Amino acid sequence: MAILLSELYGKEIISNSGKRIGVVEDVIVDFEEGKVANLLLVKSDQLVRSQNTRQALAKNSVRYDKVKSVAETIIVGAL
């Protein structure tokens, strides 16, 4: 099933155990693979301005391969 990127923004992300993780603020797309790579819990410009971008990305994102379901909310498996 195809999903428009614009449909992801603002959706709440919840773990499959019911824990609220955050809200999608931005998306990282892997253009070489042609797929979404990460859902960001902060705007991407906040990551770029951080002193340690790699740590900030790990702390403020969810890898899209962990997504189990996208509906009114996004359900993810174990992080």
N, CA, C and O atoms as a GROMACS GRO file, in nm:
protein
  316
    1MET      N    1   0.084  -0.117   0.000
    1MET     CA    2   0.000   0.000   0.000
    1MET      C    3   0.089   0.124   0.000
    1MET      O    4   0.184   0.132   0.078
    2ALA      N    5   0.059   0.217  -0.085
    2ALA     CA    6   0.134   0.342  -0.094
    2ALA      C    7   0.074   0.447  -0.001
    2ALA      O    8  -0.047   0.456   0.014
    3ILE      N    9   0.163   0.525   0.060
    3ILE     CA   10   0.122   0.633   0.150
    3ILE      C   11   0.193   0.759   0.105
    3ILE      O   12   0.313   0.757   0.077
    4LEU      N   13   0.121   0.869   0.098
    4LEU     CA   14   0.183   0.996   0.067
    4LEU      C   15   0.263   1.044   0.186
    4LEU      O   16   0.220   1.029   0.300
    5LEU      N   17   0.381   1.103   0.161
    5LEU     CA   18   0.461   1.156   0.271
    5LEU      C   19   0.383   1.257   0.354
    5LEU      O   20   0.395   1.260   0.476
    6SER      N   21   0.304   1.338   0.287
    6SER     CA   22   0.228   1.441   0.358
    6SER      C   23   0.130   1.381   0.459
    6SER      O   24   0.091   1.449   0.554
    7GLU      N   25   0.091   1.256   0.439
    7GLU     CA   26  -0.001   1.191   0.533
    7GLU      C   27   0.068   1.149   0.663
    7GLU      O   28   0.002   1.124   0.763
    8LEU      N   29   0.201   1.142   0.663
    8LEU     CA   30   0.275   1.100   0.782
    8LEU      C   31   0.291   1.214   0.883
    8LEU      O   32   0.293   1.190   1.004
    9TYR      N   33   0.303   1.336   0.833
    9TYR     CA   34   0.329   1.451   0.920
    9TYR      C   35   0.216   1.470   1.021
    9TYR      O   36   0.098   1.468   0.985
   10GLY      N   37   0.254   1.490   1.147
   10GLY     CA   38   0.157   1.515   1.253
   10GLY      C   39   0.096   1.390   1.315
   10GLY      O   40   0.022   1.401   1.413
   11LYS      N   41   0.125   1.273   1.260
   11LYS     CA   42   0.069   1.150   1.317
   11LYS      C   43   0.146   1.112   1.444
   11LYS      O   44   0.267   1.127   1.452
   12GLU      N   45   0.071   1.063   1.541
   12GLU     CA   46   0.132   1.018   1.665
   12GLU      C   47   0.194   0.880   1.643
   12GLU      O   48   0.136   0.795   1.575
   13ILE      N   49   0.312   0.859   1.702
   13ILE     CA   50   0.380   0.730   1.694
   13ILE      C   51   0.367   0.663   1.830
   13ILE      O   52   0.398   0.721   1.934
   14ILE      N   53   0.319   0.537   1.827
   14ILE     CA   54   0.296   0.460   1.948
   14ILE      C   55   0.363   0.323   1.931
   14ILE      O   56   0.356   0.262   1.824
   15SER      N   57   0.427   0.275   2.038
   15SER     CA   58   0.488   0.142   2.032
   15SER      C   59   0.377   0.037   2.036
   15SER      O   60   0.265   0.065   2.078
   16ASN      N   61   0.410  -0.083   1.994
   16ASN     CA   62   0.309  -0.190   1.996
   16ASN      C   63   0.271  -0.229   2.138
   16ASN      O   64   0.175  -0.303   2.158
   17SER      N   65   0.345  -0.180   2.238
   17SER     CA   66   0.308  -0.203   2.379
   17SER      C   67   0.224  -0.087   2.434
   17SER      O   68   0.186  -0.090   2.551
   18GLY      N   69   0.196   0.014   2.351
   18GLY     CA   70   0.109   0.124   2.392
   18GLY      C   71   0.180   0.249   2.440
   18GLY      O   72   0.114   0.345   2.479
   19LYS      N   73   0.314   0.251   2.440
   19LYS     CA   74   0.389   0.367   2.486
   19LYS      C   75   0.390   0.476   2.378
   19LYS      O   76   0.420   0.449   2.262
   20ARG      N   77   0.356   0.600   2.418
   20ARG     CA   78   0.360   0.713   2.326
   20ARG      C   79   0.505   0.753   2.303
   20ARG      O   80   0.578   0.780   2.398
   21ILE      N   81   0.546   0.756   2.176
   21ILE     CA   82   0.684   0.789   2.142
   21ILE      C   83   0.697   0.935   2.100
   21ILE      O   84   0.795   1.001   2.136
   22GLY      N   85   0.601   0.986   2.026
   22GLY     CA   86   0.606   1.125   1.980
   22GLY      C   87   0.519   1.145   1.858
   22GLY      O   88   0.434   1.063   1.826
   23VAL      N   89   0.542   1.257   1.791
   23VAL     CA   90   0.464   1.296   1.673
   23VAL      C   91   0.561   1.316   1.557
   23VAL      O   92   0.670   1.370   1.576
   24VAL      N   93   0.523   1.274   1.438
   24VAL     CA   94   0.608   1.292   1.320
   24VAL      C   95   0.615   1.440   1.285
   24VAL      O   96   0.515   1.503   1.250
   25GLU      N   97   0.737   1.494   1.295
   25GLU     CA   98   0.762   1.635   1.260
   25GLU      C   99   0.827   1.647   1.123
   25GLU      O  100   0.809   1.748   1.055
   26ASP      N  101   0.902   1.545   1.083
   26ASP     CA  102   0.972   1.549   0.954
   26ASP      C  103   1.003   1.406   0.913
   26ASP      O  104   0.986   1.312   0.991
   27VAL      N  105   1.049   1.389   0.791
   27VAL     CA  106   1.076   1.257   0.735
   27VAL      C  107   1.210   1.261   0.663
   27VAL      O  108   1.243   1.358   0.595
   28ILE      N  109   1.288   1.154   0.677
   28ILE     CA  110   1.411   1.138   0.598
   28ILE      C  111   1.383   1.033   0.492
   28ILE      O  112   1.337   0.923   0.523
   29VAL      N  113   1.411   1.068   0.368
   29VAL     CA  114   1.388   0.978   0.255
   29VAL      C  115   1.521   0.932   0.198
   29VAL      O  116   1.611   1.013   0.177
   30ASP      N  117   1.535   0.802   0.175
   30ASP     CA  118   1.651   0.745   0.109
   30ASP      C  119   1.618   0.739  -0.040
   30ASP      O  120   1.548   0.649  -0.085
   31PHE      N  121   1.668   0.836  -0.116
   31PHE     CA  122   1.634   0.844  -0.257
   31PHE      C  123   1.699   0.734  -0.339
   31PHE      O  124   1.646   0.695  -0.443
   32GLU      N  125   1.813   0.682  -0.295
   32GLU     CA  126   1.878   0.572  -0.367
   32GLU      C  127   1.792   0.446  -0.359
   32GLU      O  128   1.779   0.372  -0.457
   33GLU      N  129   1.733   0.421  -0.243
   33GLU     CA  130   1.647   0.304  -0.223
   33GLU      C  131   1.502   0.332  -0.263
   33GLU      O  132   1.425   0.240  -0.288
   34GLY      N  133   1.466   0.460  -0.268
   34GLY     CA  134   1.330   0.498  -0.304
   34GLY      C  135   1.229   0.471  -0.194
   34GLY      O  136   1.116   0.432  -0.221
   35LYS      N  137   1.272   0.493  -0.067
   35LYS     CA  138   1.180   0.467   0.044
   35LYS      C  139   1.209   0.560   0.161
   35LYS      O  140   1.314   0.624   0.168
   36VAL      N  141   1.114   0.565   0.254
   36VAL     CA  142   1.130   0.642   0.375
   36VAL      C  143   1.232   0.570   0.463
   36VAL      O  144   1.223   0.448   0.480
   37ALA      N  145   1.328   0.644   0.519
   37ALA     CA  146   1.430   0.584   0.606
   37ALA      C  147   1.397   0.605   0.753
   37ALA      O  148   1.405   0.511   0.832
   38ASN      N  149   1.358   0.728   0.790
   38ASN     CA  150   1.332   0.760   0.930
   38ASN      C  151   1.215   0.855   0.943
   38ASN      O  152   1.190   0.937   0.855
   39LEU      N  153   1.144   0.844   1.054
   39LEU     CA  154   1.044   0.941   1.094
   39LEU      C  155   1.107   1.023   1.206
   39LEU      O  156   1.154   0.968   1.305
   40LEU      N  157   1.109   1.156   1.189
   40LEU     CA  158   1.172   1.243   1.288
   40LEU      C  159   1.071   1.296   1.387
   40LEU      O  160   0.959   1.332   1.350
   41LEU      N  161   1.111   1.301   1.513
   41LEU     CA  162   1.027   1.354   1.620
   41LEU      C  163   1.051   1.502   1.640
   41LEU      O  164   0.984   1.566   1.722
   42VAL      N  165   1.147   1.558   1.566
   42VAL     CA  166   1.179   1.702   1.567
   42VAL      C  167   1.196   1.746   1.422
   42VAL      O  168   1.211   1.662   1.333
   43LYS      N  169   1.196   1.876   1.400
   43LYS     CA  170   1.222   1.927   1.264
   43LYS      C  171   1.367   1.897   1.227
   43LYS      O  172   1.456   1.899   1.312
   44SER      N  173   1.392   1.868   1.100
   44SER     CA  174   1.526   1.831   1.055
   44SER      C  175   1.629   1.941   1.079
   44SER      O  176   1.746   1.911   1.103
   45ASP      N  177   1.588   2.068   1.074
   45ASP     CA  178   1.685   2.175   1.097
   45ASP      C  179   1.737   2.174   1.240
   45ASP      O  180   1.848   2.221   1.264
   46GLN      N  181   1.661   2.122   1.335
   46GLN     CA  182   1.709   2.108   1.472
   46GLN      C  183   1.821   2.004   1.480
   46GLN      O  184   1.916   2.021   1.557
   47LEU      N  185   1.812   1.899   1.401
   47LEU     CA  186   1.917   1.797   1.400
   47LEU      C  187   2.045   1.851   1.339
   47LEU      O  188   2.154   1.826   1.389
   48VAL      N  189   2.031   1.926   1.232
   48VAL     CA  190   2.148   1.980   1.162
   48VAL      C  191   2.223   2.077   1.252
   48VAL      O  192   2.346   2.084   1.246
   49ARG      N  193   2.150   2.153   1.334
   49ARG     CA  194   2.214   2.252   1.421
   49ARG      C  195   2.271   2.192   1.549
   49ARG      O  196   2.342   2.261   1.622
   50SER      N  197   2.241   2.066   1.578
   50SER     CA  198   2.291   2.007   1.702
   50SER      C  199   2.441   1.980   1.690
   50SER      O  200   2.494   1.966   1.580
   51GLN      N  201   2.508   1.972   1.804
   51GLN     CA  202   2.652   1.952   1.803
   51GLN      C  203   2.691   1.810   1.762
   51GLN      O  204   2.795   1.790   1.700
   52ASN      N  205   2.608   1.714   1.796
   52ASN     CA  206   2.636   1.576   1.757
   52ASN      C  207   2.514   1.523   1.682
   52ASN      O  208   2.422   1.468   1.742
   53THR      N  209   2.516   1.540   1.552
   53THR     CA  210   2.401   1.507   1.469
   53THR      C  211   2.364   1.358   1.478
   53THR      O  212   2.246   1.324   1.482
   54ARG      N  213   2.462   1.272   1.482
   54ARG     CA  214   2.436   1.128   1.486
   54ARG      C  215   2.359   1.090   1.613
   54ARG      O  216   2.261   1.015   1.606
   55GLN      N  217   2.402   1.142   1.729
   55GLN     CA  218   2.332   1.113   1.854
   55GLN      C  219   2.192   1.173   1.853
   55GLN      O  220   2.097   1.110   1.898
   56ALA      N  221   2.180   1.296   1.803
   56ALA     CA  222   2.050   1.363   1.798
   56ALA      C  223   1.954   1.285   1.708
   56ALA      O  224   1.836   1.272   1.739
   57LEU      N  225   2.005   1.233   1.596
   57LEU     CA  226   1.921   1.154   1.506
   57LEU      C  227   1.874   1.026   1.574
   57LEU      O  228   1.756   0.991   1.566
   58ALA      N  229   1.964   0.958   1.642
   58ALA     CA  230   1.927   0.833   1.711
   58ALA      C  231   1.824   0.859   1.820
   58ALA      O  232   1.733   0.778   1.839
   59LYS      N  233   1.837   0.969   1.890
   59LYS     CA  234   1.747   1.001   2.001
   59LYS      C  235   1.611   1.051   1.954
   59LYS      O  236   1.510   1.031   2.022
   60ASN      N  237   1.606   1.117   1.838
   60ASN     CA  238   1.486   1.186   1.792
   60ASN      C  239   1.425   1.130   1.665
   60ASN      O  240   1.360   1.203   1.590
   61SER      N  241   1.446   1.002   1.640
   61SER     CA  242   1.388   0.943   1.519
   61SER      C  243   1.349   0.798   1.542
   61SER      O  244   1.394   0.733   1.637
   62VAL      N  245   1.266   0.749   1.452
   62VAL     CA  246   1.225   0.610   1.451
   62VAL      C  247   1.254   0.558   1.310
   62VAL      O  248   1.210   0.616   1.211
   63ARG      N  249   1.329   0.449   1.302
   63ARG     CA  250   1.357   0.391   1.170
   63ARG      C  251   1.226   0.339   1.111
   63ARG      O  252   1.147   0.274   1.179
   64TYR      N  253   1.205   0.368   0.984
   64TYR     CA  254   1.078   0.331   0.922
   64TYR      C  255   1.060   0.180   0.911
   64TYR      O  256   0.947   0.132   0.904
   65ASP      N  257   1.168   0.106   0.909
   65ASP     CA  258   1.154  -0.040   0.901
   65ASP      C  259   1.093  -0.100   1.028
   65ASP      O  260   1.058  -0.218   1.031
   66LYS      N  261   1.080  -0.020   1.134
   66LYS     CA  262   1.015  -0.063   1.258
   66LYS      C  263   0.864  -0.040   1.256
   66LYS      O  264   0.792  -0.087   1.345
   67VAL      N  265   0.815   0.032   1.154
   67VAL     CA  266   0.672   0.064   1.145
   67VAL      C  267   0.594  -0.062   1.111
   67VAL      O  268   0.625  -0.133   1.015
   68LYS      N  269   0.491  -0.089   1.192
   68LYS     CA  270   0.404  -0.205   1.171
   68LYS      C  271   0.273  -0.166   1.104
   68LYS      O  272   0.216  -0.244   1.027
   69SER      N  273   0.225  -0.044   1.133
   69SER     CA  274   0.095  -0.001   1.083
   69SER      C  275   0.090   0.151   1.076
   69SER      O  276   0.141   0.221   1.162
   70VAL      N  277   0.025   0.200   0.969
   70VAL     CA  278   0.000   0.344   0.956
   70VAL      C  279  -0.149   0.361   0.933
   70VAL      O  280  -0.203   0.317   0.831
   71ALA      N  281  -0.216   0.426   1.028
   71ALA     CA  282  -0.359   0.458   1.017
   71ALA      C  283  -0.376   0.596   1.079
   71ALA      O  284  -0.307   0.690   1.039
   72GLU      N  285  -0.465   0.610   1.174
   72GLU     CA  286  -0.477   0.737   1.246
   72GLU      C  287  -0.352   0.764   1.328
   72GLU      O  288  -0.313   0.879   1.347
   73THR      N  289  -0.290   0.657   1.377
   73THR     CA  290  -0.161   0.665   1.444
   73THR      C  291  -0.065   0.571   1.374
   73THR      O  292  -0.104   0.490   1.290
   74ILE      N  293   0.063   0.584   1.409
   74ILE     CA  294   0.165   0.495   1.354
   74ILE      C  295   0.207   0.400   1.466
   74ILE      O  296   0.248   0.445   1.573
   75ILE      N  297   0.197   0.271   1.441
   75ILE     CA  298   0.236   0.171   1.539
   75ILE      C  299   0.371   0.115   1.499
   75ILE      O  300   0.391   0.076   1.384
   76VAL      N  301   0.465   0.112   1.595
   76VAL     CA  302   0.599   0.059   1.567
   76VAL      C  303   0.628  -0.058   1.659
   76VAL      O  304   0.574  -0.068   1.769
   77GLY      N  305   0.714  -0.146   1.611
   77GLY     CA  306   0.759  -0.259   1.691
   77GLY      C  307   0.870  -0.218   1.784
   77GLY      O  308   0.893  -0.099   1.807
   78ALA      N  309   0.940  -0.316   1.839
   78ALA     CA  310   1.049  -0.289   1.934
   78ALA      C  311   1.154  -0.197   1.874
   78ALA      O  312   1.199  -0.217   1.761
   79LEU      N  313   1.191  -0.097   1.951
   79LEU     CA  314   1.293  -0.002   1.904
   79LEU      C  315   1.424  -0.048   1.949
   79LEU      O  316   1.525   0.017   1.921
   0.00000   0.00000   0.00000
